[in-house]
Amino acid sequence: MAPLQLSPEEFHTLAQRVTDLSTRYLADLETMRAYPKTSGREVADLFDRPLPQTGEGERAFADLEQVIAHCRPNVPRFYAYVLGAGDPVAALGDYFASILNQNVTAWRSSPAAVAIERSVINWLAQALGCNGFTGTLTAGGSAANLMALAIAREAKLPANEHGVQRKGTIYASTEIHMSIGKAVAMLGIGRDNLRLVPVNSDHTINITNLDRMISDDVRAGYTPIAVLASAGTVNTGAIDDLQQVAATARKHNAWFHIDGAYGALAAIAVPKKFAGLDLADSLSLDPHKWLYQPVDCGCLLYRDPGHARKAFAYTGDYTKVLNEDPLESFAFFEESMELSRRFRAMKLWLSLRYHGMDSFREAITNDLTLAQHLAKRINGEPGLELLAPVTLSAVCFRYTQAPPERLNQLNAAILKRIIQRGRVFISNATLEGKFALRACIVNQRATQADVEEVVTETLAAAREVCNESS
Ligand SMILES: *Cc1c(COP(=O)(O)O)cnc(C)c1O
């Protein structure tokens, strides 16, 4: 047989092997450790192998067991970062997308994939009350935010042809995600020109400060490029007052972008919390967070695709679209920074159709309810305190039974111990200089009993750490 070819029988055997292993992994999630017992040395020794010059055949697949053993699995007690716990139906979509190996550049490269992506984007926009918005699927929220700011800059301070000519500014609260600081740097706007606006006690952007900072900058000769709002800050899930930020952006003729990578999809369950989402010029979301899709799947929605084309259309002859039909001449690369694009819509399309929006609404509602339950348990525990209001599903808290000056170090040690104990996996945040333990529930497998283990494990870890140091 020619190199790299598989017979149908070989393919079927291998696929069956992966399917069996996947089925076992999913069944075992309930009882697996929340974090593997491993070390940098151990995984390096296991996986840092010589480049194989001759094929190992099925032996390569045998090592998938070792991969599982050293992965951070999607257990029901995983609440770190902001990361969905992965829908297996969507995973099958990902697998099938790779089998089809479509390159979703433009309609003529992949008719079905383009139509499916456009349809899925329309569904997402509708589900969030942003009817009429279009957009593109991206690698994640960071890519969506970068694209949004590139579009905003080209709309308000065109620089594609001659580079940045005037001083422009971007506004966001001090709680904005780090991807914004990266995007501003990559776009040549400069992080000095990212104005970080103070927040209120509930961690939302202070509108009076925002308005004053913009006015001061305009007087000093800056062009306000964009005003950003968080629809769920990454630390605490705070939702800025979207209507007021929208009005302020409009008043100063700035682009209005919402970073909804963490929270916006929760509008499917609790739309009232997100009033003003539809006022955005652009909106980032992350289906690989609160729609439980396997990584990667982000999304940028925008009101006017003309602005996206102004930023990104730059077509070489080899990609010129030679078609007049409005559907058949559509090209994602005219509205995206990417040319070759994965068929990400396949997983969303299968997953949304298989489960239906009612099931997603219910899963998101459960996450929100579990977060409130956890907050209540923490409030009822004398050794623990909540460090921020729980607006969405991020719960920030800490252990308090030590002198104040020791609390940051102690809670960092407690977090390390919680992870070593292997029952729950949570992460951390810094809030007003305080080291916070942070449980973010975006997990369709979580139950009330699972979430309660955050409390029992924190107290158990605290006891261990305190005993050792006394
Ligand atoms: C996760 C997140 C991002 C970045 O998204 P990625 O998919 O990780 O690139 C941006 N903003 C917020 C608020 C987030 O929670």
The ligand as an ORCA input file, in Angstrom:
! r2SCAN-3c Opt
* xyz 0 1
  C     -11.518     33.115     28.946
  C     -11.679     34.546     28.742
  C     -11.050     35.199     27.670
  C     -10.088     34.500     26.750
  O     -10.713     33.454     26.075
  P      -9.851     32.219     25.512
  O     -10.898     31.365     24.901
  O      -9.201     31.592     26.708
  O      -8.862     32.757     24.564
  C     -11.304     36.530     27.499
  N     -12.112     37.208     28.329
  C     -12.731     36.612     29.383
  C     -13.636     37.417     30.250
  C     -12.540     35.258     29.619
  O     -13.158     34.667     30.650
*
